[in-house]
């Protein structure tokens, strides 16, 4: 039985006239168990592999090994399917035309899936929206699924449909399944694939070398199989007249959930968090209250995690008005840390976009700020990746120079990792 706990980190003291309270809420799950084993419904997995002509022989052969490795990690009893994607989407396994488009994993289905994957051929273009649409239909063909997860691999840009068509496809499947996305090589667009991953509560990353695909796919599927809590909702209650300014996941990655709000009741909004394994996640919640007199106190927010209709963890965000500057001017270390990490992600993405557009001045300024923030927040991975794109003269002031020659894979690795955060130190 999964157990959850909540901890709140904040400075609850506001100055005279102060209105905004900020808090970091850490939610931890233990004893999650395996996907589909909790009795709430089956788990479903779909492996989506780019089989367009750009994959060529080398990448496609590696993709076959990767897809088979993922199949090997799917637990018996899990319901699954394999999709091959070009300018259209094809159900590679199971070989059905009507009814349920997914089958339950057992030794026979595993063997047949391997055989189907071995038949992949590189041909055609790329239209990821069609891949997502088919995945949504496949999941919907099995009503008893409580947990729905996909892995998507691509190697190129989405040339065979318009950005509007891709956006419509993403919107149509948002909330219907989660999707971890990986791009192999350097000919795909990070922002394009990141849009898919963020909308579908997944991750995005680069696989620079095709030979690395197999362990990556195996690890992704192992992680999905360890998520025994199919879905949970973050709920934020705020008092009458208050405004929830934003709700963000800030660890292990930065994900702004503010626009994903659904109404639970007139004072409570719900935000999707997807499935859970044994893990901790941090959320930054900001609420604007009406100012109160010095000495007064107020509950600023109640943050809960709900699995189905059951609240499994809860934390309180408080507000106290004071005229003691030594109390009101403190910034909670966790709030400061994650505010910096969120700005770091924005600075990296904006800097790389400016660099791609030839705006050297903006790129230098933004990436310099990123270096400064990475150093201040102890994000050594970001600093290491930034060093491959800029020469750092002074990390404390963010003084940098753009490198003359940069490997495309290094820029893409920095971009995909921009939303990964470090936990607050100490």
HELIX and SHEET records of a PDB file:
HELIX    1   1 UNK A   53  UNK A   55  5                                   3    
HELIX    2   2 UNK A   56  UNK A   73  1                                  18    
HELIX    3   3 UNK A  107  UNK A  117  1                                  11    
HELIX    4   4 UNK A  128  UNK A  140  1                                  13    
HELIX    5   5 UNK A  163  UNK A  173  1                                  11    
HELIX    6   6 UNK A  190  UNK A  199  1                                  10    
HELIX    7   7 UNK A  210  UNK A  212  5                                   3    
HELIX    8   8 UNK A  213  UNK A  225  1                                  13    
HELIX    9   9 UNK A  258  UNK A  260  5                                   3    
HELIX   10  10 UNK A  325  UNK A  328  1                                   4    
HELIX   11  11 UNK A  333  UNK A  356  1                                  24    
HELIX   12  12 UNK A  360  UNK A  376  1                                  17    
HELIX   13  13 UNK A  380  UNK A  386  1                                   7    
HELIX   14  14 UNK A  408  UNK A  416  1                                   9    
SHEET    1   A 5 UNK A   3  UNK A  10  0                                        
SHEET    2   A 5 UNK A  20  UNK A  30 -1                                        
SHEET    3   A 5 UNK A 279  UNK A 288 -1                                        
SHEET    4   A 5 UNK A 243  UNK A 251 -1                                        
SHEET    5   A 5 UNK A 255  UNK A 256 -1                                        
SHEET    1   B 6 UNK A  13  UNK A  14  0                                        
SHEET    2   B 6 UNK A 310  UNK A 321  1                                        
SHEET    3   B 6 UNK A 297  UNK A 307 -1                                        
SHEET    4   B 6 UNK A 229  UNK A 237 -1                                        
SHEET    5   B 6 UNK A 268  UNK A 276 -1                                        
SHEET    6   B 6 UNK A 262  UNK A 265 -1                                        
SHEET    1   C 6 UNK A  89  UNK A  93  0                                        
SHEET    2   C 6 UNK A  79  UNK A  85 -1                                        
SHEET    3   C 6 UNK A  42  UNK A  50  1                                        
SHEET    4   C 6 UNK A 145  UNK A 154  1                                        
SHEET    5   C 6 UNK A 178  UNK A 184  1                                        
SHEET    6   C 6 UNK A 204  UNK A 207  1                                        
SHEET    1   D 3 UNK A  89  UNK A  93  0                                        
SHEET    2   D 3 UNK A  79  UNK A  85 -1                                        
SHEET    3   D 3 UNK A 103  UNK A 104 -1                                        
SHEET    1   E 2 UNK A 390  UNK A 394  0                                        
SHEET    2   E 2 UNK A 399  UNK A 402 -1                                        
END                                                                             
